[in-house]
Structure formats: structure tokens, C-alpha cells
Amino acid sequence: MPDGIPPRRLNQDEATVRSILIDLGLTENEADVYLSLIEHGSMSAGDMLRNLNLRQPQLYDITSSLERKGFINAVEGGRPKRFEAISQRRYCWRGRRP
């Protein structure tokens, strides 16, 4: 965790959703990135780094993993590259599992 950045405190609802995401197989950091994208919408890696206690190489590993698991998408076109959360309601409706 970068020095001087306090961890973000989750409210009870966010903590419950985070716990469910971890039960579904996400790591704590993957759950935090996913929740940040749900909260803020489409974000670049720089935006996420400013909001989360992660280092750049960590974030790239996490976004790659979340893309493979079907939780986020890279937004087509534009620079810098942006990511968005995939609605898990739609994901579950199709009967798929991460």
C-alpha cells in the first residue's frame, strides 16, 4: 500500500457486497477494484490508482484477472485505456459463473 494513503472505509452494505464477491472467488483487491468501478463508473488506471491503495503493476494484474473472470471490460477506443464494471445482474441472468 502506498505510504500516506489511508484505506477507504466501507459502509455496511459495501462490506457485505465485498464479502459476497470474495465468496465468489475474487481476491480482496479484485473486489475493491470492482466496487470502485461500480461506484465511479468508467475509470482509467490512473483514476483507480488515485482512489485505491494499489501500485501500478498490481492494478494491471488485477484488471487482467477481472477481465478474464468476466467482471470488467476495457472500454473500446480512446486513450488512456478505461475500464468499466459489467453488471453482475446481467451476468447471473445468463446463468454464467465467474
N, C-alpha and C positions, 0 to 999 in steps of 0.2 A: 504494500500500500504506500503511495507517495506520502512523504512527510508533510505534516501540517494540514492534511485534509481529513476532517473528522468523518467517520462513517455516517451515512444517511440513516436516520431513524425511520423505521416503517411504522405506519399505523396498524391497528389490529387486523383490518381487512387485508392490507398488503402482506402482512406477515403470514396470514392464513393462505393466501394465494401462493406466496413464495414457498411455503411448506408443501403445498399440493404439487407445485412444479418440480420440487426436489423429489417428491414421492414418484413422480412420473419419469424420473431418471435424469433430470437436469442437475448440474453442479450448482453450488451456491452462486458462483459468479455468473453462470449462464442464466439463472433465474433473475439475478439483479439486472443484467443487460436486457433481458426480455421485458421485465417490468418497466424499465426505464423507457424502452421503445413504446410500450403501451401508453405510458403516461405522457410522453413528449411527442409522439408521432415520429415521422421520418427524421433520422439523425445521421450526421456524418460521424466517422470515427473520432474526429476532433471534438465534436459536441459531446459524444459519450464519454470521452476521456475527462472532459471538464466536469461531468456530472457523477462519475463513478471513481472509486478508488482502485484503478487498474493502471497497468503500464501498457504501452502501445503493443508490444509483441503478444502479451496476454490477451488483449482485446481482439487482435486478429485471429488468434486461435479460437477464442470463444465465438466470434461471429461466424467463422467457418463451421464450427461444430453445430451451432444453432441453425445454420442454413441446411446442413446435412440432415438434421433431425426434423426439419420442416417447421420451425418456429419463426424464422425470419426470412426475408427476401432482400436481395440487393436491388435497389431501385434502378431501373434501366436508364442509361444516359446521364449526362451531366457529370461534372467534376466539382467538388470531390464526391467520391462514391458515398451513397447514402443507403441506409438500411431501414426497413420497416417491419413491424411485427405482423405476423399472419394471425388472423382471428382464429383462436382455437375452437370457438364455437363452430365455425365453418369446417375446420379440420376434423373435429369429432363427428360432425354430422355425416361426413363421408365414410365414417367407420374406420378411419386410419388411426394408427397409433405411432407415436414417435419412436 
